[in-house]
Every structure is written in C-alpha cells, then in structure tokens.
Amino acid sequence: MQRYKTGNQKFVNLYKISGMTVVELKNKLIGKINQTENSEILEDMIRLFDIEDSELPVYELSVEQKSAINEAREQYRKGNVLTGEQAEKEIGEWLGE
C-alpha cells in the first residue's frame, strides 16, 4: 500500500487494484462510498464523474505553437538545455534582479 498527499493535504491509501473486474471495482467503490462520512471525498468523486461525463473540447494547437514545440524538441535532442539553476539565473537577469 502506498500513501500520497491529495489536494486537500490528507493522505489517501492507494490499493493495488490491477486484475479486478469492472464489477469488483464498482462493488469496492460502492462499499467505500457507503462507509465514508467525508463530504470532501464525495464531492471530489462527483467532480471526477462529471469530468468523465462532460464533452470537454479538444484544444487545437496553432501552427505557431506546433512550430515552437518542434523547435524545443529539436533543441532538447541536440542537448541545448539549461539546468534549473541556469534557467533561474537567466530569468533573474531578464527581470533585472
């Protein structure tokens, strides 16, 4: 079992669920829903299902955006990259810090 922090800074136990059928997963979820009194968890679950049910628009990149991405990929392939520290230094210089 692994523990991860969620957005509301509480730890959630993540169980290994691979190999479970859809029916088993649904039954496990229904059991957890029936056991909890935590409204934050229930609200988060509703939001997750709303996301799944919604027709989210697909974001289309412009030609310029695609070109910038391809240029960045090429720079990366050539090793033309900065460390985090180098990038912070350059940004500080640009901002006049």
Rosetta constraint file for C-alpha pairs under 8 A:
AtomPair CA 1 CA 13 HARMONIC 6.54 0.50
AtomPair CA 1 CA 14 HARMONIC 6.01 0.50
AtomPair CA 1 CA 15 HARMONIC 5.47 0.50
AtomPair CA 1 CA 16 HARMONIC 7.08 0.50
AtomPair CA 2 CA 13 HARMONIC 5.98 0.50
AtomPair CA 2 CA 14 HARMONIC 5.54 0.50
AtomPair CA 2 CA 15 HARMONIC 7.16 0.50
AtomPair CA 3 CA 11 HARMONIC 6.07 0.50
AtomPair CA 3 CA 12 HARMONIC 5.70 0.50
AtomPair CA 3 CA 13 HARMONIC 4.97 0.50
AtomPair CA 3 CA 14 HARMONIC 6.31 0.50
AtomPair CA 4 CA 11 HARMONIC 5.53 0.50
AtomPair CA 4 CA 12 HARMONIC 5.75 0.50
AtomPair CA 4 CA 13 HARMONIC 7.00 0.50
AtomPair CA 4 CA 14 HARMONIC 7.68 0.50
AtomPair CA 5 CA 9 HARMONIC 5.38 0.50
AtomPair CA 5 CA 10 HARMONIC 5.67 0.50
AtomPair CA 5 CA 11 HARMONIC 4.71 0.50
AtomPair CA 5 CA 12 HARMONIC 6.51 0.50
AtomPair CA 6 CA 10 HARMONIC 5.76 0.50
AtomPair CA 6 CA 11 HARMONIC 6.30 0.50
AtomPair CA 6 CA 12 HARMONIC 6.88 0.50
AtomPair CA 17 CA 25 HARMONIC 7.87 0.50
AtomPair CA 20 CA 24 HARMONIC 5.86 0.50
AtomPair CA 20 CA 25 HARMONIC 6.26 0.50
AtomPair CA 21 CA 25 HARMONIC 6.20 0.50
AtomPair CA 22 CA 26 HARMONIC 6.09 0.50
AtomPair CA 23 CA 27 HARMONIC 6.14 0.50
AtomPair CA 24 CA 28 HARMONIC 6.12 0.50
AtomPair CA 25 CA 29 HARMONIC 6.11 0.50
AtomPair CA 26 CA 30 HARMONIC 6.03 0.50
AtomPair CA 27 CA 31 HARMONIC 6.14 0.50
AtomPair CA 28 CA 32 HARMONIC 6.29 0.50
AtomPair CA 29 CA 33 HARMONIC 6.12 0.50
AtomPair CA 30 CA 34 HARMONIC 6.15 0.50
AtomPair CA 31 CA 35 HARMONIC 6.24 0.50
AtomPair CA 32 CA 36 HARMONIC 6.24 0.50
AtomPair CA 33 CA 42 HARMONIC 7.32 0.50
AtomPair CA 38 CA 42 HARMONIC 6.62 0.50
AtomPair CA 39 CA 43 HARMONIC 5.99 0.50
AtomPair CA 40 CA 44 HARMONIC 6.11 0.50
AtomPair CA 41 CA 45 HARMONIC 6.20 0.50
AtomPair CA 42 CA 46 HARMONIC 6.31 0.50
AtomPair CA 43 CA 47 HARMONIC 6.27 0.50
AtomPair CA 44 CA 48 HARMONIC 6.25 0.50
AtomPair CA 45 CA 49 HARMONIC 6.30 0.50
AtomPair CA 46 CA 50 HARMONIC 6.06 0.50
AtomPair CA 47 CA 51 HARMONIC 6.20 0.50
AtomPair CA 48 CA 52 HARMONIC 6.42 0.50
AtomPair CA 49 CA 53 HARMONIC 6.17 0.50
AtomPair CA 50 CA 54 HARMONIC 5.98 0.50
AtomPair CA 51 CA 56 HARMONIC 7.83 0.50
AtomPair CA 61 CA 65 HARMONIC 5.80 0.50
AtomPair CA 61 CA 66 HARMONIC 6.22 0.50
AtomPair CA 62 CA 66 HARMONIC 6.25 0.50
AtomPair CA 63 CA 67 HARMONIC 6.09 0.50
AtomPair CA 64 CA 68 HARMONIC 6.17 0.50
AtomPair CA 65 CA 69 HARMONIC 6.23 0.50
AtomPair CA 66 CA 70 HARMONIC 6.17 0.50
AtomPair CA 67 CA 71 HARMONIC 6.10 0.50
AtomPair CA 68 CA 72 HARMONIC 6.17 0.50
AtomPair CA 69 CA 73 HARMONIC 6.20 0.50
AtomPair CA 70 CA 74 HARMONIC 6.20 0.50
AtomPair CA 71 CA 75 HARMONIC 6.23 0.50
AtomPair CA 72 CA 76 HARMONIC 6.19 0.50
AtomPair CA 73 CA 77 HARMONIC 6.19 0.50
AtomPair CA 74 CA 78 HARMONIC 6.27 0.50
AtomPair CA 75 CA 79 HARMONIC 6.29 0.50
AtomPair CA 75 CA 80 HARMONIC 5.03 0.50
AtomPair CA 75 CA 81 HARMONIC 7.02 0.50
AtomPair CA 76 CA 80 HARMONIC 5.58 0.50
AtomPair CA 76 CA 81 HARMONIC 6.02 0.50
AtomPair CA 82 CA 86 HARMONIC 5.65 0.50
AtomPair CA 82 CA 87 HARMONIC 5.88 0.50
AtomPair CA 83 CA 87 HARMONIC 6.19 0.50
AtomPair CA 84 CA 88 HARMONIC 6.15 0.50
AtomPair CA 85 CA 89 HARMONIC 6.24 0.50
AtomPair CA 86 CA 90 HARMONIC 6.28 0.50
AtomPair CA 87 CA 91 HARMONIC 6.12 0.50
AtomPair CA 88 CA 92 HARMONIC 6.06 0.50
AtomPair CA 89 CA 93 HARMONIC 6.29 0.50
AtomPair CA 90 CA 94 HARMONIC 6.22 0.50
AtomPair CA 91 CA 95 HARMONIC 6.17 0.50
AtomPair CA 92 CA 96 HARMONIC 6.05 0.50
AtomPair CA 92 CA 97 HARMONIC 5.01 0.50
AtomPair CA 93 CA 97 HARMONIC 5.87 0.50
